[in-house]
Amino acid sequence: MNAPNIMGMGEGIGMTILWGNIIITLVAGLLGIAVVVLGIIGLISFARKNK
């Protein structure tokens, strides 16, 4: 009876770690995109001010 519970816990922890990694990757990706977009907007506004 105990073995299936232990396996279930192991799988649950594994899934939690997996989802944690996926969420971290998505957040990092979104932050990266935001930084790039802000950088491009900054460059465009900077170029427009100089003209």
N, CA, C and O atoms as a GROMACS GRO file, in nm:
protein
  204
    1MET      N    1   0.082  -0.122   0.000
    1MET     CA    2   0.000   0.000   0.000
    1MET      C    3   0.086   0.127   0.000
    1MET      O    4   0.048   0.228  -0.058
    2ASN      N    5   0.201   0.120   0.066
    2ASN     CA    6   0.285   0.240   0.078
    2ASN      C    7   0.357   0.275  -0.053
    2ASN      O    8   0.375   0.393  -0.083
    3ALA      N    9   0.398   0.175  -0.130
    3ALA     CA   10   0.475   0.198  -0.253
    3ALA      C   11   0.402   0.292  -0.351
    3ALA      O   12   0.464   0.386  -0.399
    4PRO      N   13   0.273   0.268  -0.382
    4PRO     CA   14   0.205   0.358  -0.477
    4PRO      C   15   0.201   0.503  -0.428
    4PRO      O   16   0.216   0.596  -0.507
    5ASN      N   17   0.181   0.522  -0.297
    5ASN     CA   18   0.178   0.658  -0.240
    5ASN      C   19   0.313   0.728  -0.261
    5ASN      O   20   0.317   0.845  -0.300
    6ILE      N   21   0.422   0.656  -0.236
    6ILE     CA   22   0.556   0.712  -0.252
    6ILE      C   23   0.578   0.748  -0.400
    6ILE      O   24   0.630   0.855  -0.432
    7MET      N   25   0.537   0.658  -0.490
    7MET     CA   26   0.549   0.684  -0.634
    7MET      C   27   0.468   0.807  -0.672
    7MET      O   28   0.516   0.893  -0.747
    8GLY      N   29   0.346   0.816  -0.620
    8GLY     CA   30   0.259   0.930  -0.648
    8GLY      C   31   0.325   1.060  -0.602
    8GLY      O   32   0.324   1.159  -0.675
    9MET      N   33   0.382   1.059  -0.482
    9MET     CA   34   0.451   1.178  -0.430
    9MET      C   35   0.568   1.215  -0.520
    9MET      O   36   0.587   1.332  -0.553
   10GLY      N   37   0.647   1.116  -0.560
   10GLY     CA   38   0.762   1.139  -0.648
   10GLY      C   39   0.719   1.202  -0.779
   10GLY      O   40   0.781   1.297  -0.826
   11GLU      N   41   0.612   1.148  -0.838
   11GLU     CA   42   0.562   1.201  -0.965
   11GLU      C   43   0.512   1.344  -0.946
   11GLU      O   44   0.535   1.431  -1.030
   12GLY      N   45   0.441   1.367  -0.833
   12GLY     CA   46   0.389   1.501  -0.804
   12GLY      C   47   0.501   1.602  -0.792
   12GLY      O   48   0.492   1.711  -0.849
   13ILE      N   49   0.606   1.567  -0.719
   13ILE     CA   50   0.722   1.656  -0.703
   13ILE      C   51   0.788   1.680  -0.839
   13ILE      O   52   0.824   1.792  -0.872
   14GLY      N   53   0.803   1.573  -0.916
   14GLY     CA   54   0.863   1.584  -1.049
   14GLY      C   55   0.784   1.679  -1.137
   14GLY      O   56   0.841   1.764  -1.206
   15MET      N   57   0.651   1.665  -1.135
   15MET     CA   58   0.564   1.752  -1.216
   15MET      C   59   0.575   1.897  -1.169
   15MET      O   60   0.580   1.989  -1.250
   16THR      N   61   0.579   1.916  -1.036
   16THR     CA   62   0.590   2.052  -0.980
   16THR      C   63   0.719   2.117  -1.027
   16THR      O   64   0.719   2.234  -1.068
   17ILE      N   65   0.830   2.043  -1.021
   17ILE     CA   66   0.960   2.095  -1.066
   17ILE      C   67   0.953   2.127  -1.216
   17ILE      O   68   1.001   2.231  -1.260
   18LEU      N   69   0.892   2.035  -1.293
   18LEU     CA   70   0.879   2.054  -1.438
   18LEU      C   71   0.801   2.181  -1.467
   18LEU      O   72   0.845   2.265  -1.547
   19TRP      N   73   0.683   2.197  -1.403
   19TRP     CA   74   0.601   2.317  -1.425
   19TRP      C   75   0.674   2.441  -1.378
   19TRP      O   76   0.665   2.546  -1.442
   20GLY      N   77   0.749   2.431  -1.266
   20GLY     CA   78   0.829   2.544  -1.218
   20GLY      C   79   0.929   2.587  -1.323
   20GLY      O   80   0.944   2.707  -1.349
   21ASN      N   81   0.997   2.491  -1.385
   21ASN     CA   82   1.094   2.522  -1.490
   21ASN      C   83   1.027   2.585  -1.611
   21ASN      O   84   1.080   2.680  -1.669
   22ILE      N   85   0.910   2.533  -1.649
   22ILE     CA   86   0.836   2.587  -1.764
   22ILE      C   87   0.795   2.731  -1.736
   22ILE      O   88   0.812   2.818  -1.822
   23ILE      N   89   0.742   2.756  -1.616
   23ILE     CA   90   0.698   2.891  -1.578
   23ILE      C   91   0.817   2.987  -1.577
   23ILE      O   92   0.809   3.098  -1.629
   24ILE      N   93   0.929   2.944  -1.517
   24ILE     CA   94   1.051   3.027  -1.512
   24ILE      C   95   1.098   3.059  -1.653
   24ILE      O   96   1.135   3.173  -1.682
   25THR      N   97   1.097   2.958  -1.741
   25THR     CA   98   1.140   2.978  -1.881
   25THR      C   99   1.049   3.078  -1.951
   25THR      O  100   1.098   3.166  -2.021
   26LEU      N  101   0.917   3.064  -1.932
   26LEU     CA  102   0.821   3.155  -1.994
   26LEU      C  103   0.841   3.298  -1.943
   26LEU      O  104   0.844   3.392  -2.021
   27VAL      N  105   0.856   3.312  -1.811
   27VAL     CA  106   0.876   3.445  -1.751
   27VAL      C  107   1.006   3.508  -1.803
   27VAL      O  108   1.008   3.625  -1.839
   28ALA      N  109   1.114   3.428  -1.807
   28ALA     CA  110   1.242   3.478  -1.856
   28ALA      C  111   1.230   3.520  -2.003
   28ALA      O  112   1.284   3.622  -2.043
   29GLY      N  113   1.158   3.440  -2.082
   29GLY     CA  114   1.136   3.471  -2.223
   29GLY      C  115   1.058   3.600  -2.240
   29GLY      O  116   1.094   3.685  -2.321
   30LEU      N  117   0.951   3.615  -2.161
   30LEU     CA  118   0.869   3.736  -2.168
   30LEU      C  119   0.950   3.859  -2.127
   30LEU      O  120   0.940   3.964  -2.189
   31LEU      N  121   1.032   3.844  -2.021
   31LEU     CA  122   1.117   3.955  -1.976
   31LEU      C  123   1.217   3.992  -2.085
   31LEU      O  124   1.241   4.110  -2.111
   32GLY      N  125   1.275   3.891  -2.149
   32GLY     CA  126   1.370   3.914  -2.258
   32GLY      C  127   1.305   3.989  -2.373
   32GLY      O  128   1.362   4.084  -2.427
   33ILE      N  129   1.183   3.946  -2.411
   33ILE     CA  130   1.109   4.012  -2.520
   33ILE      C  131   1.078   4.156  -2.480
   33ILE      O  132   1.095   4.247  -2.561
   34ALA      N  133   1.034   4.177  -2.355
   34ALA     CA  134   1.001   4.312  -2.306
   34ALA      C  135   1.123   4.402  -2.313
   34ALA      O  136   1.113   4.518  -2.356
   35VAL      N  137   1.238   4.351  -2.272
   35VAL     CA  138   1.363   4.429  -2.274
   35VAL      C  139   1.398   4.467  -2.418
   35VAL      O  140   1.436   4.582  -2.445
   36VAL      N  141   1.386   4.371  -2.511
   36VAL     CA  142   1.418   4.397  -2.652
   36VAL      C  143   1.322   4.502  -2.708
   36VAL      O  144   1.366   4.596  -2.775
   37VAL      N  145   1.192   4.486  -2.682
   37VAL     CA  146   1.091   4.581  -2.731
   37VAL      C  147   1.117   4.720  -2.676
   37VAL      O  148   1.114   4.818  -2.750
   38LEU      N  149   1.143   4.729  -2.545
   38LEU     CA  150   1.172   4.859  -2.482
   38LEU      C  151   1.299   4.920  -2.542
   38LEU      O  152   1.306   5.040  -2.565
   39GLY      N  153   1.399   4.836  -2.567
   39GLY     CA  154   1.524   4.884  -2.628
   39GLY      C  155   1.500   4.939  -2.766
   39GLY      O  156   1.554   5.044  -2.801
   40ILE      N  157   1.420   4.870  -2.848
   40ILE     CA  158   1.388   4.915  -2.984
   40ILE      C  159   1.311   5.048  -2.978
   40ILE      O  160   1.342   5.142  -3.051
   41ILE      N  161   1.210   5.054  -2.889
   41ILE     CA  162   1.131   5.178  -2.873
   41ILE      C  163   1.223   5.293  -2.830
   41ILE      O  164   1.212   5.404  -2.881
   42GLY      N  165   1.313   5.264  -2.737
   42GLY     CA  166   1.408   5.364  -2.690
   42GLY      C  167   1.497   5.414  -2.802
   42GLY      O  168   1.520   5.534  -2.814
   43LEU      N  169   1.547   5.324  -2.885
   43LEU     CA  170   1.633   5.360  -2.998
   43LEU      C  171   1.557   5.444  -3.098
   43LEU      O  172   1.610   5.543  -3.150
   44ILE      N  173   1.431   5.406  -3.128
   44ILE     CA  174   1.348   5.480  -3.225
   44ILE      C  175   1.322   5.621  -3.174
   44ILE      O  176   1.337   5.719  -3.247
   45SER      N  177   1.281   5.632  -3.045
   45SER     CA  178   1.251   5.764  -2.986
   45SER      C  179   1.380   5.849  -2.984
   45SER      O  180   1.376   5.969  -3.010
   46PHE      N  181   1.492   5.785  -2.952
   46PHE     CA  182   1.622   5.854  -2.947
   46PHE      C  183   1.658   5.907  -3.085
   46PHE      O  184   1.702   6.021  -3.099
   47ALA      N  185   1.639   5.822  -3.189
   47ALA     CA  186   1.668   5.861  -3.327
   47ALA      C  187   1.578   5.975  -3.371
   47ALA      O  188   1.623   6.068  -3.440
   48ARG      N  189   1.450   5.970  -3.333
   48ARG     CA  190   1.355   6.075  -3.370
   48ARG      C  191   1.391   6.209  -3.306
   48ARG      O  192   1.378   6.314  -3.369
   49LYS      N  193   1.436   6.204  -3.180
   49LYS     CA  194   1.475   6.327  -3.109
   49LYS      C  195   1.596   6.393  -3.177
   49LYS      O  196   1.604   6.516  -3.183
   50ASN      N  197   1.688   6.312  -3.228
   50ASN     CA  198   1.810   6.365  -3.291
   50ASN      C  199   1.784   6.426  -3.427
   50ASN      O  200   1.860   6.513  -3.471
   51LYS      N  201   1.677   6.383  -3.495
   51LYS     CA  202   1.651   6.433  -3.631
   51LYS      C  203   1.606   6.579  -3.630
   51LYS      O  204   1.581   6.636  -3.736
   0.00000   0.00000   0.00000
